[in-house]
Amino acid sequence: MSIVADVHAHVVPASLLTDLERSPAHGFAARRGDAGWVVSVPGAGDTRPIRPRMTEPAARRAWLSGTGITRQVLSPWLDVQFGPGMSPADARSWAVLLNDALCQTVADAGPDTVGLATVAVDDGEAAAEDARTVLARPELAGVVLNTNPPDGTVLHDPKLEPLWTVLAELGAPVLLHPPTCGPSGELPTLGGLGNVYGRLVDNTFAVTELILHGVLDRHPGLRLVLVHGGGFLPYAAARLDGGHRVGEAHAGDLARDRPSDYLPDLYFDTVTLSAPAVAFLAGLVGPGHLLLGSDYPFALGDPDPVGTVRAAGLGDDTEAVLGGNAADLFWRNA
């Protein structure tokens, strides 16, 4: 049976919600409402209602079966990953609770499911220690990082060098995901386009800064996975090169000639919602760095991710993109 693996999917563990309903922790609380669970996040208030597709294993299994997906990588929903009102100590303790709950969800789902760990990033040395500890757990295959952490940290901050060092040393995949409310939200005319374009803007900026500030030069073993097809970065890479050449996009000397030379080192999911865009990505970075994704359970995700990949005309590389690449990356220790 061929492997079909979805690397971009979200979950809020049901056990975490019931625990928070009984006993709030580190500023988080949960309650049941008519439209679903609602979580109170420190410094951010109430989340949107959390629907059963996000929390219930039966709903997830039914969707996977209907799409032909046989494996899935689960990331926590970033709206409940951290809150802007958390102290560093609370953030680290909350990450432990969230990772514990995710591990239980993964264990219950079986070996065809793995999770991505949460790590607080306010302190680089502590983050490195936490990453090394949590990635020893068999249920967790990598880390998911918010491209714009709510504590104000930027991912290219020198304080995070210890974390990048450990993640590169371990060869752990690092999924970079934009938040619901990122810097693009400051655009006065963004309005309802935040989910359509804003998150792509935020992701593009964060990854571009990592390249320009030399993080990939200093840590060539990093395995960074970009969601939503990498945002606008792959399709405007030549413009970034031009900006670097004329000094408008320059944070220091790079080991390679152009910023776009680093794109083939990155991994990209297929949540572009377009077969031609998937084909373009495969031609740009090589099919070996392309990973099927759905953005389950969100309505703006790909309702037929397998169909999108098959329609991209990748020939003999189709099966690798559907699941072989993800198996090598996320199930390498299986």
Secondary structure by P-SEA (a helix, b strand, c coil): cbbbbbcbbbbccaaaaaaaaacccccbbbbbccccbbbbccccccccccccccccaaaaaaaaaaacccbbbbbccccccccccccaaaaaaaaaaaaaaaaaaaaaacccbbbbbbbbcccaaaaaaaaaaaaccccccbbbbccccccccccccccaaaaaaaaaaacbbbbbbbcccccccccccccccccccaaaaaaaaaaaaaaaacccccccccbbbbcccccccccaaaaaaaaaaaccccccccccccccccccccccccccccaaaaaaaaaacccccbbbbcccccccccccaaaaaaaccccccccccccaaaaacccccc
